[in-house]
Amino acid sequence: MTPNTSPYSPDRPFTVARVVQWGEADPAGIVYTTQFLDYVMETVEAFWRERIGVSFYQLHQQHHLGSPTVSSRLDFQKPLRSGEAFTVELRIPRLSRSTITFSILGRNLAGEGCFTGELVSCIIDDQKVRSVAIPDWIRQPIETYRAATGADLD
C-alpha cells in the first residue's frame, strides 16, 4: 500500500493504491465480499500512521487508547478482480466528541467507483474500556485534514 504524498484538497483526499492479491479472490477471480472491510481498515490504519503520526499499536501501547469500530457499512458498485489495481480514498465527514466517521470510496484505474463504505470508530480509554474525548493531538490533524478536503467541521 502506498499513500499519496501530495497536498490534500476536496478532489485529492488521502488515497491508498492497492492491487488485488490472488488469495483475496474466489476461484472466479472476484474479490471476496469480506475482503473489502480489510481494504477499508488498511486505509484507515494508513491514515492514522501518515496523518496522525501514530499506528494502532502505538495508540494502545504508548497512549493507552483504543479506536474500536462501532459501525461499518459497505456498498458495492463494480467487482474487483485478482491482479487488478485500484485506489481507496478516505474522507472524514463527521467528527464528534469521541467518534470519527470515515467515508471510503474504492475506484478502479478507470476511475469508476467499485465500492463505498463508512466506518465509525470511537476513541476509548484502554484501561476503563469507556469512550473519552478525542485528545487534541489526534483531533487537530483530523480537523486540518477535514478543512483541506472541504468537510464541514462539527
C-alpha positions in Angstrom: 0.0 0.0 0.0 1.3 3.4 -1.0 -0.3 6.6 0.5 -0.2 9.7 -1.7 2.1 12.5 -0.6 0.7 15.4 -2.5 -1.3 18.2 -0.7 -4.9 17.3 0.1 -7.9 19.1 -1.4 -11.6 18.3 -1.9 -10.7 16.5 -5.1 -7.5 14.9 -3.7 -8.3 13.1 -0.5 -5.9 10.7 1.4 -5.6 7.8 -1.1 -4.0 4.4 -0.9 -3.1 2.5 -4.0 -3.5 -1.3 -4.0 -3.5 -4.4 -6.1 -5.9 -7.3 -5.5 -3.9 -10.3 -4.4 -4.7 -13.9 -5.6 -5.7 -15.1 -2.2 -8.2 -12.2 -1.8 -10.4 -13.5 -4.6 -12.6 -16.5 -5.2 -11.9 -19.1 -7.9 -13.7 -16.9 -10.5 -11.1 -14.2 -9.7 -13.6 -11.8 -8.0 -12.7 -10.3 -4.6 -14.4 -12.0 -1.6 -17.0 -9.7 0.0 -15.4 -9.8 3.4 -12.1 -8.7 1.9 -13.4 -5.2 1.3 -13.6 -4.5 5.0 -9.9 -5.3 5.2 -9.3 -2.7 2.4 -11.2 -0.2 4.5 -9.3 -1.0 7.7 -5.9 -0.9 5.9 -6.7 2.6 4.6 -7.9 3.9 8.0 -4.7 2.5 9.6 -2.6 4.1 6.9 -4.3 7.4 7.6 -3.6 7.1 11.3 0.1 6.5 10.6 0.5 9.1 7.9 -1.7 11.9 9.2 -2.0 11.5 12.9 1.5 10.1 13.3 0.8 7.0 15.4 0.0 3.4 14.5 -2.8 1.5 16.2 -0.2 -0.5 18.1 1.4 2.7 19.4 -2.0 4.2 20.2 -2.6 1.2 22.5 0.9 0.6 23.9 2.1 4.2 24.4 -1.1 6.2 24.8 -3.4 3.5 26.4 -6.2 4.5 24.0 -8.1 2.4 21.5 -10.1 3.1 18.4 -12.6 0.2 18.0 -15.1 0.2 15.2 -18.7 0.8 16.4 -20.3 0.8 13.0 -19.4 -0.3 9.5 -21.2 -0.3 6.1 -20.2 -1.4 2.6 -22.0 -1.0 -0.7 -20.8 -2.5 -4.0 -21.0 -1.0 -7.5 -18.5 -3.0 -9.6 -16.4 -6.1 -9.0 -12.7 -6.0 -8.4 -10.7 -9.0 -9.8 -7.5 -10.7 -8.9 -4.5 -8.7 -10.1 -6.5 -5.5 -10.6 -5.0 -2.2 -9.4 -7.3 0.1 -7.5 -7.3 3.1 -5.1 -9.1 3.6 -1.8 -9.9 7.3 -0.9 -10.6 8.3 2.7 -12.6 11.3 3.8 -13.9 12.3 7.3 -17.4 13.7 7.1 -18.1 13.7 10.8 -16.0 14.2 14.0 -17.7 14.3 17.4 -16.6 14.3 21.0 -15.4 10.7 20.8 -16.2 9.3 17.4 -14.6 9.6 13.9 -16.6 8.8 10.8 -14.5 7.6 7.9 -16.1 7.7 4.4 -14.4 5.4 1.9 -14.5 5.2 -1.9 -12.7 2.4 -3.8 -12.1 3.1 -7.5 -10.6 1.0 -10.3 -7.9 2.6 -12.5 -10.6 3.8 -15.0 -11.8 6.0 -12.1 -15.1 4.0 -11.7 -16.4 3.6 -8.2 -16.3 -0.1 -7.2 -17.3 0.1 -3.6 -18.2 2.7 -0.9 -18.0 2.3 2.8 -18.4 4.0 6.1 -16.7 3.2 9.3 -17.3 4.8 12.6 -14.7 4.4 15.3 -14.8 5.6 18.9 -11.8 6.7 21.0 -11.7 4.8 24.3 -9.5 4.6 27.4 -8.0 1.1 27.2 -8.0 0.6 30.9 -11.6 1.6 31.6 -13.0 0.5 28.2 -15.1 3.7 28.0 -15.3 6.4 25.4 -13.2 9.5 26.0 -13.0 12.9 24.3 -10.7 12.8 21.3 -7.4 14.2 22.6 -6.2 17.4 20.8 -3.1 15.7 19.4 -5.5 13.4 17.5 -8.3 15.9 16.8 -6.0 18.7 15.4 -4.6 16.7 12.4 -8.0 15.4 11.7 -9.6 18.9 11.7 -6.7 20.2 9.5 -7.3 17.3 7.0 -11.1 17.9 7.1 -10.6 21.6 6.3 -8.2 20.8 3.4 -10.7 18.3 1.9 -13.7 20.5 2.3 -15.5 18.8 5.2 -17.7 21.0 7.4 -16.4 20.9 11.0 -18.9 20.0 13.6 
